[in-house]
Amino acid sequence: MNQTNLKNIFYRLQKQMIEKLSGSREIIKHSGVKHFTILSGFLCLDSPWKQPFGTSFDKVISNLDEFSRIDLGCVLQTRSFQIGYGDEITVDKSTQEEALIYFFFKLLMELQKLGTVPAMDIEKYAKALDSI
């Protein structure tokens, strides 16, 4: 199967999934609580890219639509990152030595904003890192 066919299949599957999800929202009663965007990210040991956070990374991130966005990521042997989606896309990156702990603190900070992590001054602990 060639690359074009794979892209078409992936596109159709993604479209079907979105249609099913948007239809399911109609049957779920709303409790009045404000909905938030679900965080997305990944944690892996290594990357097959020669430069995991180079031009290819920037190109992929800048071309993601709102349903495909990545908020956090950690490539343990390289570094971690957090992406901000405002008027412009921003990418903050850790040092290689702090990849895992950076990812952990950034994830907890984002979860606290959503109210899913008990209150504690994570930023105070995180300031001990050079990357934050």
DOZADO-662956 format. One line per 4 residues: number of its first residue (from 1); their letters; for each residue x, y, z of N, C-alpha, C. Coordinates in Angstrom, 1 decimal, padded with zeros to 4 digits. Example, Ala and Ser with C-alpha at 12.3 -4.5 7.8 and 13.67 -1.06 7.14 Angstrom:
<lonus>
1> as> 013.2/-005.7/007.8/012.3/-004.5/007.8/013.2/-003.3/007.8  012.8/-002.2/007.1/013.7/-001.1/007.1/012.9/000.0/007.9
</lonus>
This chain:
<lonus>
1> mnqt> 000.9/-001.2/000.0/000.0/000.0/000.0/000.9/001.2/000.0  000.6/002.2/-000.9/001.5/003.3/-001.0/001.1/004.4/000.1  002.0/005.4/000.2/001.8/006.4/001.3/000.5/007.2/001.1  000.2/007.5/-000.2/-001.1/008.3/-000.4/-002.3/007.5/000.1
5> nlkn> -002.4/006.2/-000.2/-003.5/005.4/000.3/-003.6/005.4/001.8  -002.4/005.2/002.5/-002.4/005.2/003.9/-002.9/006.6/004.5  -002.5/007.7/003.9/-002.9/009.0/004.3/-004.5/009.1/004.2  -005.0/008.6/003.0/-006.4/008.7/002.8/-007.2/007.8/003.8
9> ifyr> -006.7/006.7/004.1/-007.3/005.8/005.1/-007.3/006.4/006.5  -006.2/007.0/006.8/-006.0/007.6/008.1/-007.0/008.8/008.2  -007.1/009.6/007.2/-008.0/010.8/007.1/-009.4/010.3/007.3  -009.9/009.3/006.6/-011.2/008.8/006.7/-011.5/008.3/008.1
13> lqkq> -010.6/007.5/008.7/-010.8/007.0/010.0/-010.9/008.2/011.1  -010.1/009.2/010.9/-010.1/010.3/011.8/-011.4/011.1/011.7  -011.9/011.2/010.4/-013.2/011.9/010.2/-014.3/011.2/010.8  -014.3/009.8/010.6/-015.4/009.0/011.2/-015.4/009.1/012.7
17> miek> -014.2/009.1/013.3/-014.1/009.2/014.8/-014.7/010.5/015.3  -014.3/011.6/014.6/-014.8/012.9/015.0/-016.3/013.0/014.9  -016.9/012.4/013.8/-018.3/012.4/013.6/-019.0/011.6/014.7  -018.5/010.5/015.1/-019.1/009.7/016.1/-019.0/010.4/017.5
21> lsgs> -017.9/011.0/017.8/-017.7/011.7/019.0/-018.7/012.9/019.1  -018.8/013.7/018.0/-019.7/014.8/018.1/-021.1/014.4/018.2  -021.5/013.3/017.7/-022.8/012.8/017.8/-023.1/012.3/019.2  -022.1/011.7/019.9/-022.3/011.2/021.2/-022.5/012.3/022.3
25> reii> -022.0/013.5/022.0/-022.2/014.6/022.9/-023.6/015.0/023.1  -024.4/014.7/022.1/-025.8/015.1/022.2/-026.6/014.3/023.2  -026.2/013.1/023.5/-026.9/012.2/024.4/-026.4/012.3/025.8  -025.3/013.0/026.0/-024.8/013.2/027.4/-025.3/014.4/028.0
29> khsg> -025.8/014.4/029.2/-026.4/015.5/029.8/-025.2/016.4/030.4  -025.3/017.7/030.3/-024.3/018.6/030.7/-024.5/019.0/032.2  -023.5/018.9/033.0/-023.7/019.2/034.4/-023.4/020.6/034.8  -023.1/021.4/033.8/-022.9/022.8/034.0/-021.4/023.2/034.3
33> vkhf> -020.6/022.1/034.4/-019.2/022.3/034.6/-018.5/022.7/033.3  -017.6/023.7/033.3/-016.9/024.1/032.1/-016.0/023.0/031.6  -016.1/022.7/030.3/-015.3/021.6/029.7/-013.9/022.2/029.4  -012.9/021.4/029.5/-011.6/021.8/029.2/-011.0/020.9/028.1
37> tils> -010.0/021.4/027.5/-009.3/020.6/026.4/-008.4/019.5/027.1  -008.6/018.3/026.6/-007.8/017.2/027.2/-006.3/017.4/026.8  -005.5/017.2/027.7/-004.0/017.3/027.5/-003.6/016.1/026.6  -002.6/016.3/025.8/-002.1/015.2/025.0/-000.6/015.3/025.0
41> gflc> 000.0/014.1/024.9/001.5/014.1/024.9/002.0/012.7/024.8  003.3/012.6/024.9/003.9/011.3/024.9/005.2/011.2/025.7  005.6/010.0/026.0/006.8/009.8/026.7/007.5/008.6/026.1  008.7/008.7/025.6/009.4/007.6/024.9/010.9/007.7/025.3
45> ldsp> 011.6/006.6/025.0/013.0/006.5/025.3/013.9/007.3/024.3  013.6/007.1/023.0/014.5/007.7/022.0/013.7/008.1/020.8  014.2/008.8/019.9/013.6/009.2/018.7/014.3/008.7/017.5  013.6/008.3/016.4/014.4/007.9/015.2/014.9/009.0/014.4
49> wkqp> 014.4/010.2/014.7/014.9/011.4/013.9/016.3/011.7/014.3  017.1/012.2/013.3/018.5/012.5/013.6/018.6/013.7/014.6  017.7/014.7/014.4/017.6/015.8/015.2/016.2/015.9/015.8  015.9/015.2/016.9/014.6/015.1/017.4/013.8/016.5/017.6
53> fgts> 014.6/017.5/017.8/013.9/018.8/018.0/014.4/019.8/017.0  014.6/019.4/015.8/015.1/020.3/014.8/014.0/020.8/013.9  014.3/021.0/012.6/013.3/021.6/011.6/012.1/020.7/011.4  012.4/019.4/011.3/011.3/018.5/011.1/010.2/018.6/012.2
57> fdkv> 010.7/018.6/013.5/009.8/018.8/014.6/009.0/020.0/014.5  009.7/021.1/014.2/009.0/022.4/014.1/007.9/022.4/013.0  008.2/021.8/011.9/007.3/021.7/010.8/006.1/020.8/011.2  006.3/019.7/011.8/005.2/018.8/012.2/004.3/019.6/013.2
61> isnl> 004.9/020.2/014.2/004.1/020.9/015.3/003.3/022.1/014.6  003.9/022.8/013.7/003.2/023.9/013.2/002.0/023.5/012.2  002.0/022.3/011.8/001.0/021.8/010.8/-000.1/021.0/011.5  -000.1/020.8/012.8/-001.1/020.1/013.5/-002.4/020.9/013.6
65> defs> -003.6/020.2/013.3/-004.8/020.9/013.5/-005.2/020.8/015.0  -006.3/021.5/015.3/-006.7/021.6/016.7/-007.1/020.3/017.4  -007.4/019.2/016.6/-007.7/017.9/017.1/-006.5/017.0/017.2  -005.3/017.5/016.7/-004.1/016.7/016.7/-003.0/017.3/017.5
69> ridl> -003.3/018.3/018.2/-002.2/019.0/018.9/-001.6/018.2/020.0  -000.3/018.4/020.3/000.4/017.8/021.3/000.8/018.9/022.3  000.6/018.7/023.6/000.9/019.7/024.6/002.2/019.4/025.3  002.6/018.2/025.5/003.8/017.8/026.2/004.4/016.6/025.6
73> gcvl> 005.7/016.5/025.7/006.4/015.4/025.2/007.7/015.2/025.9  008.2/013.9/026.0/009.4/013.6/026.6/010.1/012.5/025.8  011.3/012.8/025.2/012.2/011.8/024.6/013.3/011.7/025.6  013.3/010.7/026.4/014.2/010.6/027.6/015.7/010.8/027.3
77> qtrs> 016.1/010.3/026.2/017.5/010.4/025.9/017.9/011.7/025.2  016.9/012.6/025.0/017.2/013.9/024.3/016.8/015.0/025.2  015.5/015.2/025.3/014.9/016.3/026.1/013.4/016.2/026.1  012.8/017.1/026.9/011.3/017.2/026.9/010.9/018.6/026.4
81> fqig> 009.6/018.7/026.1/009.1/020.0/025.6/007.6/020.2/026.1  007.3/021.5/026.0/005.9/021.9/026.3/005.5/022.9/025.2  004.4/022.7/024.6/004.0/023.6/023.5/002.8/024.4/024.0  002.9/025.7/023.7/001.8/026.7/024.0/001.1/027.1/022.7
85> ygde> -000.2/027.1/022.7/-001.0/027.5/021.5/-001.7/028.8/021.9  -001.2/029.9/021.5/-001.8/031.2/021.6/-001.9/031.8/020.3  -001.6/033.1/020.2/-001.6/033.8/018.9/-000.5/033.1/018.0  000.6/032.7/018.7/001.7/032.0/018.0/002.0/030.7/018.8
89> itvd> 002.5/029.8/018.1/002.9/028.5/018.8/004.3/028.7/019.4  004.4/028.4/020.7/005.6/028.5/021.4/006.1/027.1/021.9  007.3/026.8/021.9/007.9/025.5/022.3/009.0/025.8/023.3  008.7/025.3/024.6/009.7/025.4/025.6/010.4/024.0/025.7
93> kstq> 011.7/024.0/025.9/012.4/022.7/025.9/013.3/022.6/027.1  013.4/021.4/027.6/014.3/021.1/028.8/015.7/020.9/028.3  016.6/020.8/029.3/018.0/020.3/029.0/017.9/018.7/028.9  018.9/018.1/028.4/018.9/016.6/028.3/018.9/016.0/029.7
97> eeal> 019.7/016.6/030.6/019.8/016.0/031.9/018.5/016.1/032.7  017.6/017.0/032.4/016.4/017.2/033.2/015.1/016.8/032.4  015.3/016.0/031.4/014.2/015.6/030.5/013.0/015.0/031.3  013.2/014.0/032.1/012.1/013.4/032.8/011.5/014.2/033.8
101> iyff> 012.3/014.9/034.7/011.7/015.7/035.8/011.0/016.9/035.2  011.5/017.5/034.1/010.9/018.6/033.5/009.5/018.2/033.0  009.4/017.1/032.3/008.2/016.5/031.8/007.2/016.3/033.0  007.7/015.7/034.1/006.8/015.5/035.2/006.3/016.8/035.8
105> fkll> 007.1/017.7/036.1/006.6/019.0/036.6/005.7/019.7/035.7  006.0/019.8/034.4/005.1/020.5/033.5/003.8/019.8/033.4  003.7/018.5/033.4/002.5/017.7/033.4/001.7/018.0/034.7  002.3/018.0/035.8/001.6/018.3/037.1/001.0/019.8/037.1
109> melq> 001.8/020.7/036.6/001.4/022.1/036.5/000.2/022.2/035.6  000.2/021.5/034.5/-001.0/021.6/033.6/-002.2/020.9/034.2  -002.0/019.8/034.9/-003.1/019.1/035.5/-003.7/020.0/036.7  -002.9/020.7/037.4/-003.4/021.6/038.4/-004.3/022.6/037.9
113> klgt> -003.9/023.2/036.7/-004.7/024.2/036.1/-006.1/023.7/035.8  -006.2/022.4/035.5/-007.5/021.7/035.2/-008.2/021.3/036.5  -007.5/021.4/037.6/-008.2/021.0/038.9/-008.1/019.5/039.1  -007.2/018.8/038.5/-007.2/017.3/038.7/-006.0/016.8/039.6
117> vpam> -005.2/017.8/040.1/-004.1/017.4/041.0/-004.2/018.3/042.2  -004.1/017.7/043.4/-004.2/018.4/044.7/-003.2/019.6/044.7  -003.7/020.7/045.4/-002.9/021.9/045.4/-001.6/021.7/046.2  -000.5/022.1/045.5/000.8/022.1/046.1/001.6/023.1/045.2
121> diek> 002.6/023.7/045.7/003.3/024.7/044.9/004.4/024.0/044.1  004.0/023.4/043.0/004.9/022.6/042.2/005.9/023.5/041.6  005.5/024.7/041.2/006.5/025.7/040.6/007.6/026.0/041.5  007.4/026.0/042.8/008.5/026.2/043.8/009.5/025.1/043.7
125> yaka> 009.0/023.8/043.6/010.0/022.7/043.5/010.7/022.7/042.1  009.9/023.1/041.1/010.5/023.1/039.7/011.5/024.1/039.5  011.5/025.2/040.3/012.5/026.3/040.1/014.0/025.8/040.4  014.1/024.6/041.1/015.4/024.0/041.3/016.1/023.6/040.0
129> ldsi> 015.3/023.4/039.0/015.8/023.0/037.7/016.3/024.1/036.9  017.3/023.9/036.1/017.9/024.9/035.2/016.9/025.2/034.0  016.1/024.3/033.6/015.3/024.4/032.4/014.0/025.2/032.6  013.6/025.4/033.9/012.4/026.1/034.2/012.6/027.4/034.8
</lonus>
